[in-house]
């Protein structure tokens, strides 16, 4: 029970990697707040965890809206009496060439993927300071570490999230607040369904990783668990790449 007695907020926790993180954290003893725009999915997951003996709450929130994020943090604190962990994973992606990327899509991508973690950190950290310690995990992407086609907005937002992680960790120096990032790649999630489900493309991409396959959401969740637990107390302002060795092999896909 690595997170026994802890309270964790996971944004975008209703599905994909977020859902896997919620389930992993609950299994490790955390009381979890599942914050998602899809309240139906969040409630269904919460109900399943409660039925299994866990403690969970579903909260509807758009992380790009400051007022909603503030309410989310206050509600979690009021319900559980503390906040120890924040995982910022809520995110979106539009696949368009640069000249076809609309301004609305660009702004929405940055609002959710970059401004969202900023707003959530601002709202949650004051509650963490009351406890004397806090762990924040920003789920970025390898797309924030190098360019990818059709993803100008997404790469910009994820690169910004990595830079924000490092700067925010420095700003919280001496306050026992740990802020780190994960950079997954080639994970079989709904966001990647169009690629993971491509009978021709998916096996090719899988072979270009060192481990020779796509990742599972549960494997990213284990990395998030490490960064959220006391085991990572000498890790701060860092980026942990979880990609099966894809970037180590210096692969650059054309799709």
MILO-941817 format. One record per atom (N, C-alpha, C): y negated, x negated, z; residue in one letter. Coordinates in pm, whole numbers, plus 50000, padded with zeros to 5 digits. Example, Ala and Ser with C-alpha at 12.3 -4.5 7.8 and 13.67 -1.06 7.14 Angstrom:
north	east	up	resn
50569	48681	50780	A $
50450	48770	50780	A $
50330	48680	50780	A $
50225	48715	50708	S $
50106	48633	50714	S $
49997	48710	50787	S $
END
This chain:
north	east	up	resn
50120	49916	50000	X $
50000	50000	50000	X $
49875	49912	50000	X $
49843	49856	49885	X $
49731	49762	49877	X $
49595	49828	49898	X $
49587	49960	49878	X $
49458	50029	49890	X $
49461	50136	50000	X $
49551	50122	50093	X $
49562	50221	50199	X $
49431	50234	50276	X $
49384	50358	50292	X $
49260	50384	50364	X $
49136	50374	50279	X $
49149	50330	50153	X $
49034	50313	50065	X $
49004	50442	49989	X $
48878	50456	49951	X $
48836	50568	49868	X $
48784	50512	49736	X $
48838	50563	49626	X $
48805	50510	49495	X $
48753	50619	49402	X $
48647	50587	49329	X $
48598	50673	49221	X $
48639	50609	49089	X $
48704	50687	49004	X $
48740	50639	48871	X $
48675	50732	48769	X $
48573	50682	48699	X $
48511	50764	48595	X $
48601	50760	48471	X $
48602	50869	48396	X $
48693	50876	48282	X $
48838	50876	48327	X $
48863	50925	48448	X $
48996	50918	48507	X $
49092	51026	48463	X $
49048	51115	48376	X $
49134	51226	48337	X $
49239	51194	48233	X $
49225	51080	48164	X $
49322	51048	48060	X $
49323	50900	48026	X $
49420	50859	47944	X $
49427	50722	47897	X $
49442	50620	48008	X $
49372	50508	47993	X $
49377	50402	48094	X $
49324	50453	48228	X $
49221	50537	48224	X $
49165	50592	48347	X $
49269	50667	48428	X $
49349	50749	48361	X $
49454	50824	48429	X $
49555	50730	48492	X $
49593	50625	48419	X $
49689	50527	48472	X $
49632	50457	48596	X $
49503	50429	48595	X $
49440	50366	48711	X $
49440	50461	48830	X $
49407	50587	48805	X $
49409	50687	48912	X $
49548	50693	48975	X $
49650	50702	48893	X $
49787	50714	48944	X $
49830	50589	49020	X $
49792	50473	48967	X $
49828	50347	49034	X $
49758	50335	49169	X $
49630	50365	49171	X $
49555	50356	49297	X $
49609	50455	49400	X $
49640	50577	49357	X $
49694	50677	49449	X $
49829	50630	49504	X $
49911	50571	49420	X $
50041	50520	49463	X $
50025	50409	49566	X $
49913	50336	49557	X $
49886	50226	49650	X $
49809	50272	49774	X $
49796	50403	49792	X $
49740	50457	49915	X $
49596	50499	49911	X $
49528	50484	49798	X $
49387	50522	49791	X $
49370	50673	49781	X $
49261	50720	49838	X $
49216	50857	49812	X $
49125	50848	49690	X $
49154	50926	49587	X $
49089	50906	49458	X $
49002	51024	49418	X $
48885	50991	49364	X $
48796	51090	49303	X $
48805	51070	49153	X $
48853	51171	49083	X $
48872	51165	48938	X $
48748	51226	48873	X $
48660	51141	48824	X $
48533	51185	48767	X $
48542	51183	48615	X $
48526	51299	48553	X $
48548	51307	48409	X $
48469	51425	48353	X $
48427	51414	48227	X $
48364	51528	48160	X $
48466	51640	48138	X $
48591	51603	48123	X $
48698	51700	48102	X $
48751	51743	48239	X $
48689	51845	48294	X $
48726	51889	48429	X $
48867	51946	48434	X $
48911	52007	48325	X $
49046	52063	48321	X $
49149	51952	48339	X $
49132	51843	48265	X $
49226	51731	48277	X $
49218	51667	48415	X $
49096	51653	48468	X $
49079	51593	48601	X $
49146	51679	48708	X $
49131	51810	48697	X $
49191	51900	48795	X $
49344	51898	48787	X $
49396	51891	48665	X $
49541	51888	48649	X $
49599	51761	48711	X $
49533	51649	48690	X $
49579	51524	48748	X $
49568	51526	48900	X $
49455	51579	48948	X $
49436	51590	49093	X $
49545	51674	49157	X $
49577	51786	49094	X $
49679	51876	49147	X $
49816	51807	49152	X $
49847	51728	49050	X $
49977	51660	49048	X $
49985	51554	49157	X $
49874	51487	49184	X $
49872	51385	49289	X $
49885	51449	49427	X $
49815	51559	49446	X $
49823	51629	49574	X $
49964	51682	49598	X $
50026	51734	49492	X $
50163	51786	49503	X $
50261	51675	49541	X $
50227	51552	49501	X $
50313	51438	49533	X $
50280	51377	49668	X $
50185	51437	49740	X $
50152	51389	49874	X $
50029	51303	49881	X $
49957	51289	49769	X $
49837	51207	49768	X $
49712	51287	49802	X $
49599	51220	49800	X $
49470	51283	49826	X $
49380	51258	49707	X $
49333	51365	49645	X $
49253	51350	49524	X $
49153	51463	49511	X $
49047	51434	49438	X $
48944	51534	49409	X $
48898	51518	49265	X $
48881	51629	49196	X $
48832	51627	49059	X $
48684	51660	49057	X $
48607	51582	48983	X $
48463	51602	48975	X $
48421	51597	48829	X $
48345	51697	48786	X $
48293	51697	48650	X $
48162	51617	48646	X $
48156	51520	48556	X $
48035	51437	48547	X $
48022	51378	48408	X $
47898	51368	48362	X $
47864	51290	48243	X $
47794	51166	48295	X $
47857	51051	48280	X $
47805	50929	48342	X $
47671	50886	48283	X $
47632	50945	48170	X $
47504	50910	48108	X $
47388	50987	48169	X $
47418	51080	48259	X $
47314	51163	48321	X $
47295	51121	48466	X $
47178	51070	48496	X $
47150	51014	48628	X $
47171	51114	48741	X $
47120	51235	48724	X $
47131	51335	48831	X $
47275	51369	48862	X $
47356	51381	48756	X $
47497	51412	48776	X $
47572	51299	48845	X $
47539	51177	48812	X $
47603	51062	48875	X $
47565	51054	49022	X $
47441	51080	49052	X $
47395	51081	49192	X $
47469	51187	49273	X $
47485	51305	49213	X $
47560	51413	49280	X $
47705	51373	49300	X $
47764	51309	49201	X $
47903	51264	49211	X $
47923	51174	49333	X $
47839	51073	49345	X $
47852	50978	49456	X $
47834	51048	49590	X $
47735	51135	49599	X $
47708	51207	49723	X $
47825	51298	49760	X $
47882	51364	49659	X $
47994	51454	49684	X $
48117	51378	49734	X $
48144	51265	49675	X $
48259	51185	49718	X $
48240	51136	49860	X $
48121	51089	49891	X $
48094	51041	50026	X $
48104	51155	50127	X $
48051	51271	50090	X $
48057	51385	50182	X $
48201	51428	50206	X $
48284	51423	50103	X $
48424	51465	50114	X $
48509	51367	50192	X $
48494	51237	50162	X $
48583	51136	50217	X $
48521	51048	50325	X $
48387	51050	50336	X $
48322	50974	50441	X $
48298	50827	50410	X $
48337	50782	50292	X $
48318	50643	50253	X $
48346	50630	50103	X $
48298	50519	50044	X $
48335	50483	49907	X $
48358	50332	49907	X $
48479	50292	49868	X $
48516	50151	49870	X $
48527	50090	49731	X $
48564	50172	49635	X $
48597	50121	49501	X $
48534	50210	49395	X $
48481	50147	49292	X $
48431	50219	49174	X $
48491	50154	49050	X $
48554	50235	48966	X $
48604	50187	48837	X $
48529	50262	48728	X $
48452	50188	48650	X $
48376	50247	48539	X $
48456	50232	48411	X $
48521	50341	48370	X $
48601	50334	48249	X $
48562	50440	48147	X $
48485	50539	48187	X $
48442	50643	48092	X $
48375	50577	47972	X $
48421	50611	47853	X $
48366	50547	47734	X $
48394	50625	47607	X $
48316	50596	47504	X $
48334	50659	47374	X $
48321	50554	47265	X $
48365	50591	47144	X $
48357	50499	47031	X $
48348	50578	46901	X $
48256	50536	46814	X $
48244	50592	46680	X $
48279	50481	46581	X $
48364	50510	46484	X $
48404	50412	46385	X $
48328	50436	46255	X $
48223	50356	46236	X $
48140	50367	46117	X $
48086	50231	46078	X $
48070	50205	45946	X $
48000	50082	45904	X $
47856	50086	45954	X $
47796	49971	45967	X $
47661	49960	46022	X $
47563	50055	45954	X $
47562	50058	45823	X $
47462	50138	45751	X $
47491	50287	45757	X $
47609	50324	45805	X $
47643	50465	45821	X $
47644	50507	45968	X $
47618	50413	46055	X $
47610	50444	46199	X $
47480	50517	46227	X $
47489	50640	46277	X $
47368	50717	46302	X $
47300	50672	46430	X $
47173	50697	46437	X $
47099	50662	46558	X $
47150	50740	46678	X $
47185	50867	46658	X $
47238	50947	46768	X $
47369	50889	46821	X $
47457	50847	46731	X $
47584	50787	46774	X $
47560	50656	46847	X $
47467	50577	46794	X $
47433	50450	46860	X $
47384	50474	47002	X $
47288	50565	47017	X $
47230	50592	47149	X $
47333	50651	47244	X $
47416	50740	47195	X $
47516	50802	47282	X $
47618	50698	47329	X $
47657	50607	47239	X $
47752	50503	47276	X $
47696	50414	47387	X $
47572	50370	47371	X $
47511	50286	47475	X $
47486	50365	47603	X $
47450	50491	47589	X $
47426	50574	47708	X $
47552	50585	47794	X $
47666	50609	47730	X $
47790	50628	47805	X $
47851	50494	47848	X $
47862	50401	47754	X $
47937	50278	47779	X $
47860	50172	47858	X $
47728	50177	47851	X $
47648	50074	47918	X $
47558	50131	48027	X $
47480	50233	47992	X $
47394	50295	48094	X $
47480	50364	48200	X $
47594	50420	48160	X $
47683	50486	48256	X $
47724	50395	48371	X $
47780	50278	48345	X $
47815	50187	48454	X $
47696	50147	48540	X $
47580	50127	48475	X $
47458	50095	48550	X $
47423	50207	48648	X $
47423	50331	48599	X $
47389	50444	48684	X $
47491	50461	48797	X $
47618	50445	48765	X $
47722	50461	48866	X $
47712	50353	48974	X $
47685	50230	48932	X $
47667	50123	49031	X $
47548	50152	49122	X $
47438	50194	49062	X $
47318	50225	49141	X $
47344	50336	49242	X $
47424	50434	49202	X $
47450	50549	49289	X $
47551	50517	49399	X $
47648	50432	49368	X $
47761	50410	49459	X $
47740	50293	49555	X $
47676	50187	49509	X $
47663	50067	49593	X $
47598	50095	49729	X $
47494	50179	49739	X $
47439	50206	49872	X $
47542	50258	49971	X $
47638	50337	49924	X $
47744	50386	50013	X $
47841	50272	50048	X $
47868	50184	49954	X $
47955	50070	49982	X $
47893	49979	50087	X $
47761	49962	50080	X $
47693	49876	50177	X $
47709	49929	50319	X $
47724	50059	50334	X $
47747	50116	50468	X $
47881	50069	50524	X $
47980	50047	50434	X $
48112	50002	50477	X $
48116	49853	50501	X $
48020	49781	50442	X $
48019	49636	50452	X $
48096	49566	50343	X $
48150	49644	50247	X $
48225	49582	50138	X $
48247	49684	50027	X $
48254	49635	49903	X $
48283	49724	49791	X $
48339	49647	49674	X $
48425	49711	49597	X $
48484	49653	49476	X $
48449	49742	49358	X $
48392	49679	49254	X $
48357	49752	49131	X $
48426	49686	49014	X $
48492	49768	48932	X $
48561	49719	48813	X $
48502	49791	48692	X $
48436	49715	48605	X $
48383	49770	48480	X $
48485	49745	48370	X $
48536	49850	48310	X $
48636	49834	48205	X $
48564	49820	48071	X $
48552	49696	48026	X $
48487	49665	47900	X $
48594	49660	47791	X $
48590	49560	47706	X $
48684	49548	47595	X $
48670	49409	47534	X $
48774	49364	47466	X $
48761	49240	47391	X $
48656	49255	47281	X $
48626	49380	47245	X $
48521	49405	47146	X $
48384	49365	47197	X $
48373	49340	47327	X $
48249	49290	47384	X $
48241	49140	47383	X $
48347	49074	47337	X $
48352	48928	47336	X $
48339	48870	47196	X $
48363	48950	47094	X $
48343	48906	46956	X $
48326	49029	46867	X $
48281	49007	46745	X $
48254	49119	46655	X $
48380	49184	46601	X $
48370	49316	46577	X $
48479	49392	46517	X $
48419	49483	46412	X $
48486	49503	46299	X $
48430	49589	46194	X $
48424	49734	46237	X $
48326	49805	46187	X $
48308	49950	46208	X $
48269	49984	46352	X $
48230	49885	46429	X $
48208	49908	46572	X $
48079	49845	46623	X $
47974	49850	46547	X $
47851	49782	46589	X $
47801	49836	46722	X $
47799	49967	46738	X $
47752	50027	46863	X $
47849	49997	46978	X $
47976	50011	46949	X $
48077	49989	47053	X $
48076	49844	47101	X $
48073	49749	47006	X $
48069	49607	47045	X $
47943	49576	47125	X $
47830	49631	47082	X $
47705	49607	47154	X $
47714	49660	47297	X $
47770	49779	47312	X $
47779	49839	47446	X $
47876	49762	47536	X $
47987	49718	47481	X $
48086	49648	47561	X $
48044	49504	47592	X $
47973	49441	47497	X $
47917	49310	47526	X $
47811	49320	47634	X $
47730	49424	47625	X $
47630	49447	47728	X $
47691	49474	47864	X $
47805	49542	47865	X $
47872	49572	47991	X $
47922	49445	48059	X $
47970	49351	47979	X $
48014	49223	48035	X $
47895	49146	48092	X $
47784	49142	48016	X $
47665	49073	48066	X $
47610	49142	48190	X $
47613	49274	48190	X $
47568	49350	48308	X $
47654	49317	48429	X $
47783	49308	48409	X $
47875	49276	48519	X $
47837	49145	48587	X $
47813	49044	48506	X $
47779	48912	48562	X $
47644	48915	48634	X $
47546	48979	48572	X $
47413	48983	48633	X $
47413	49066	48761	X $
47484	49178	48757	X $
47490	49265	48875	X $
47559	49195	48992	X $
47664	49120	48962	X $
47734	49046	49067	X $
47640	48945	49133	X $
47557	48881	49053	X $
47461	48786	49108	X $
47358	48856	49196	X $
47312	48972	49152	X $
47213	49047	49230	X $
47269	49093	49365	X $
47400	49109	49374	X $
47462	49154	49499	X $
47516	49038	49582	X $
47478	48917	49547	X $
47524	48799	49621	X $
47490	48811	49769	X $
47588	48780	49852	X $
47568	48783	49997	X $
47584	48920	50059	X $
47616	49022	49979	X $
47628	49159	50031	X $
47772	49209	50034	X $
47867	49121	49998	X $
48009	49157	50002	X $
48044	49266	49901	X $
47970	49270	49793	X $
47999	49363	49684	X $
48051	49280	49567	X $
48172	49309	49524	X $
48239	49235	49417	X $
48233	49317	49288	X $
48181	49257	49182	X $
48168	49328	49055	X $
48232	49244	48945	X $
48340	49295	48889	X $
48413	49225	48785	X $
48440	49319	48667	X $
48487	49262	48558	X $
48515	49341	48439	X $
48656	49314	48387	X $
48712	49414	48323	X $
48835	49400	48249	X $
48803	49407	48101	X $
48875	49332	48020	X $
48857	49337	47874	X $
48993	49361	47809	X $
49034	49487	47798	X $
49163	49517	47735	X $
49152	49513	47582	X $
49270	49508	47518	X $
49278	49520	47373	X $
49418	49567	47336	X $
49429	49634	47222	X $
49559	49679	47172	X $
49639	49753	47278	X $
49576	49851	47340	X $
49643	49934	47439	X $
49666	50072	47376	X $
49785	50123	47391	X $
49824	50251	47331	X $
49765	50366	47412	X $
49645	50408	47374	X $
49573	50516	47441	X $
49526	50617	47338	X $
49480	50734	47382	X $
49424	50831	47287	X $
49310	50774	47204	X $
49230	50683	47262	X $
49119	50624	47188	X $
49169	50542	47069	X $
49289	50486	47083	X $
49346	50403	46978	X $
49458	50472	46901	X $
49470	50604	46918	X $
49583	50677	46859	X $
49590	50662	46708	X $
49474	50659	46642	X $
49473	50649	46496	X $
49534	50517	46449	X $
49523	50413	46531	X $
49578	50282	46495	X $
49720	50265	46548	X $
49742	50303	46674	X $
49875	50288	46735	X $
49978	50376	46665	X $
49931	50487	46606	X $
50023	50578	46538	X $
50040	50548	46391	X $
49975	50444	46340	X $
49985	50407	46199	X $
50112	50325	46178	X $
50210	50381	46107	X $
50340	50317	46092	X $
50332	50181	46023	X $
50232	50163	45938	X $
50218	50035	45869	X $
50136	49935	45948	X $
50027	49982	46007	X $
49933	49893	46074	X $
49977	49851	46214	X $
50028	49947	46293	X $
50059	49921	46434	X $
50155	49804	46453	X $
50265	49795	46379	X $
50357	49681	46399	X $
50295	49546	46364	X $
50208	49545	46263	X $
50142	49422	46223	X $
50052	49372	46334	X $
49971	49462	46390	X $
49883	49424	46500	X $
49964	49377	46620	X $
50074	49448	46649	X $
50156	49412	46765	X $
50210	49270	46753	X $
50253	49231	46633	X $
50309	49097	46613	X $
50204	48988	46626	X $
50076	49024	46614	X $
49971	48924	46622	X $
49928	48895	46766	X $
49988	48965	46863	X $
49969	48927	47003	X $
50075	48824	47039	X $
50053	48752	47146	X $
50152	48653	47190	X $
50279	48723	47240	X $
50264	48838	47307	X $
50380	48907	47362	X $
50449	48995	47258	X $
50384	49017	47142	X $
50448	49086	47032	X $
50453	49237	47041	X $
50362	49296	47116	X $
50361	49442	47125	X $
50226	49492	47171	X $
50208	49624	47164	X $
50090	49689	47220	X $
50102	49697	47371	X $
49988	49704	47438	X $
49989	49718	47583	X $
50003	49863	47626	X $
50038	49879	47751	X $
50050	50012	47811	X $
49934	50034	47909	X $
49884	50157	47919	X $
49778	50185	48016	X $
49814	50140	48158	X $
49941	50153	48193	X $
49983	50114	48328	X $
49966	49964	48352	X $
49973	49884	48245	X $
49957	49739	48261	X $
49811	49702	48285	X $
49720	49774	48221	X $
49578	49754	48248	X $
49547	49801	48390	X $
49613	49908	48431	X $
49592	49960	48566	X $
49630	49859	48672	X $
49734	49781	48648	X $
49773	49678	48744	X $
49667	49569	48757	X $
49602	49537	48645	X $
49492	49439	48650	X $
49374	49496	48727	X $
49347	49626	48706	X $
49239	49692	48780	X $
49271	49694	48930	X $
49398	49716	48962	X $
49441	49716	49102	X $
49412	49582	49168	X $
49441	49474	49099	X $
49412	49341	49153	X $
49263	49325	49183	X $
49179	49363	49088	X $
49034	49346	49108	X $
48979	49440	49214	X $
49046	49552	49237	X $
49000	49648	49338	X $
49053	49618	49477	X $
49151	49531	49487	X $
49216	49504	49614	X $
49156	49381	49683	X $
49196	49361	49807	X $
49151	49244	49882	X $
49208	49114	49825	X $
49311	49124	49741	X $
49372	49004	49683	X $
49276	48929	49591	X $
49169	48998	49545	X $
49075	48935	49450	X $
48944	48894	49517	X $
48949	48866	49646	X $
48826	48836	49719	X $
48759	48703	49681	X $
48825	48623	49598	X $
48760	48501	49549	X $
48726	48514	49400	X $
48722	48639	49353	X $
48689	48668	49212	X $
48566	48756	49210	X $
48460	48709	49146	X $
48337	48788	49141	X $
48256	48747	49017	X $
48202	48846	48948	X $
48126	48819	48827	X $
48212	48769	48713	X $
48340	48802	48715	X $
48435	48750	48617	X $
48482	48857	48519	X $
48541	48812	48410	X $
48600	48901	48310	X $
48747	48866	48296	X $
48833	48961	48322	X $
48977	48941	48310	X $
49024	49007	48180	X $
49070	48925	48087	X $
49116	48976	47958	X $
49262	49020	47968	X $
49287	49143	47925	X $
49422	49201	47933	X $
49460	49244	47792	X $
49515	49150	47715	X $
49533	49179	47572	X $
49662	49122	47514	X $
49756	49084	47597	X $
49881	49030	47546	X $
49865	48899	47473	X $
49753	48831	47495	X $
49729	48705	47429	X $
49669	48718	47290	X $
49618	48837	47259	X $
49563	48861	47125	X $
49444	48771	47095	X $
49349	48764	47187	X $
49232	48680	47163	X $
49266	48531	47175	X $
49364	48497	47256	X $
49406	48357	47265	X $
49460	48307	47131	X $
49520	48399	47055	X $
49574	48364	46924	X $
49464	48364	46817	X $
49341	48397	46858	X $
49226	48397	46770	X $
49248	48484	46646	X $
49302	48602	46670	X $
49329	48696	46561	X $
49204	48773	46528	X $
49177	48789	46404	X $
49066	48874	46360	X $
49120	48973	46259	X $
49137	49097	46302	X $
49192	49199	46213	X $
49088	49243	46110	X $
49134	49287	45997	X $
49045	49337	45894	X $
49023	49486	45903	X $
49092	49551	45999	X $
49076	49697	46010	X $
48995	49730	46134	X $
END
